[in-house]
């Protein structure tokens, strides 16, 4: 796992671990985000907002999610598939 991936994974887990699971869609995740859809996830190499994640990774997500770990796994896989990390 790259440093960028591990940093993003940690930030995503922090952001989504308190979501009201199971989540049925992307909008169900917004209340868990510290700054709503404008929440930014940053590493030295990558900066991505929650809105960008929603727009670019929708086809990589398989709702509903029962827990943060499976959601974050799909987010990371989507970022890789889209060449963002």
LINGI-V752973 format. One line per field, one symbol per residue. phi: phi as a letter, one per 40 degrees, with the letter a starting at -180 (. if undefined). burial: I if it has 9 or more other C-alpha atoms within 8 Angstrom, else O. Layout:
BEGIN
phi=???
burial=???
END
This chain:
BEGIN
phi=.cccccccdccccdcbcbccccbcaccccdcccdbfccdbbbbcbbbaccccdcccbdccbbccbcacccccdcccccccccgcb
burial=OOOIIIIIIOIIIOIIOOIOOOIOOOOIIIOIIOOIIOIOIIIOOIOIIIOIIIOOIOOIIOOOIOIIOIIIOIIIIIIIOOOOO
END
